[in-house]
Amino acid sequence: MSELKNILNQGPQPTEDALKRYLKGTSSEEERFTIENQMADEAFMNDAIEGLQEFKDQNHVQDYVNKINKELNKHTFKKKRRKLNNLIEDKNWTLVTVVLIIILCILGYFVINLTMQQKFHGTIEQQKK
């Protein structure tokens, strides 16, 4: 089950600068070898590099990354807010339930107490007769 949650390889990931150098062709042999090995081992890395190579102007890559990050943050913020609202609604129902149980307990106490007093007064009256 934990394998399904961990979809990325835990090996060292190349830095953004290393990827930019690789795409421009100015990376060292060691960096190129490392990135190409990761591309061979990981389909996700291979797809990412191929997608980055599709950009004709590498300056647009950073703009696109910023746009994606902004959309991702907005989307995750909405999810967090929705979960928080659901949690608050659940707490409201819990609070209402607890208050109702306490009220029922208090009413039960008074009913039992009243019944016991009536029985007690009834037995005293019978003893007086």
C-alpha positions in Angstrom: 0.0 0.0 0.0 2.8 2.4 0.8 4.2 1.7 -2.7 1.1 3.2 -4.2 1.5 6.4 -2.2 5.2 6.7 -3.0 5.1 7.1 -6.8 8.4 8.9 -7.2 11.9 7.3 -6.9 13.7 8.3 -3.8 17.0 8.7 -5.5 18.7 12.1 -5.7 16.8 14.4 -8.0 18.6 16.8 -10.3 18.4 20.4 -9.4 16.6 22.9 -11.6 19.9 24.5 -12.7 21.2 21.0 -13.6 18.2 20.4 -15.8 18.5 23.8 -17.5 22.2 23.1 -18.2 21.3 19.7 -19.6 18.6 21.2 -21.9 21.0 23.9 -23.1 23.8 21.3 -23.6 26.2 23.0 -21.3 26.1 20.4 -18.5 29.2 18.4 -17.5 29.6 14.7 -18.5 28.8 13.6 -15.0 25.6 15.6 -14.8 24.5 14.4 -18.2 25.2 10.8 -17.3 23.3 11.1 -14.1 20.3 12.7 -15.7 20.2 10.2 -18.6 20.4 7.3 -16.1 17.4 8.7 -14.3 15.6 9.2 -17.5 16.2 5.5 -18.3 15.1 4.4 -14.9 12.1 6.7 -14.4 9.4 7.2 -17.0 8.3 10.4 -15.1 11.7 12.0 -15.4 11.9 11.0 -19.1 8.5 12.6 -19.8 9.5 15.7 -17.9 12.7 16.1 -19.9 10.9 15.5 -23.2 8.3 18.1 -22.3 10.9 20.6 -21.4 12.7 20.0 -24.7 9.5 21.0 -26.5 9.8 24.6 -25.4 11.5 26.6 -28.1 12.3 29.5 -25.8 13.7 28.3 -22.5 12.8 31.7 -20.9 9.1 30.7 -21.2 9.8 27.6 -19.1 10.2 29.6 -15.9 7.0 31.6 -16.6 5.1 28.3 -17.3 6.5 26.8 -14.0 5.4 29.8 -12.0 2.0 29.7 -13.6 1.6 26.0 -12.8 2.8 26.5 -9.2 0.3 29.4 -8.8 -2.6 27.2 -10.1 -1.5 24.3 -7.9 -1.4 26.5 -4.8 -4.8 27.9 -5.6 -6.2 24.4 -6.1 -4.7 23.0 -2.9 -5.8 26.0 -0.9 -9.4 25.4 -2.0 -9.1 21.7 -1.0 -7.7 22.7 2.4 -10.4 25.3 3.0 -13.1 22.7 2.0 -11.7 20.2 4.4 -11.6 22.8 7.2 -15.2 23.8 6.5 -16.2 20.1 6.7 -14.3 19.7 9.9 -16.1 22.8 11.4 -19.5 21.5 10.3 -18.7 18.1 11.9 -17.7 19.9 15.1 -21.0 21.8 15.1 -23.0 18.5 14.8 -20.8 17.0 17.6 -21.5 20.0 19.8 -25.2 19.9 19.2 -25.3 16.1 19.9 -23.4 16.6 23.2 -25.7 19.4 24.3 -28.8 17.3 23.5 -27.4 14.4 25.5 -26.7 16.6 28.5 -30.2 18.1 28.3 -31.7 14.6 28.2 -29.6 13.5 31.2 -30.8 16.5 33.2 -34.4 15.9 32.2 -34.0 12.2 33.1 -32.6 13.2 36.5 -35.6 15.5 37.2 -38.1 12.9 36.1 -36.6 10.2 38.3 -36.2 12.6 41.2 -39.9 13.7 40.9 -41.1 10.1 40.6 -39.1 9.2 43.7 -40.5 12.1 45.7 -44.0 11.2 44.7 -43.5 7.6 45.9 -41.9 8.8 49.1 -44.8 11.2 49.8 -47.2 8.4 48.9 -45.6 6.0 51.4 -45.6 8.7 54.2 -49.3 9.4 53.6 -50.1 5.7 53.8 -48.2 5.4 57.1 -50.2 8.4 58.5 -53.5 6.6 57.8 
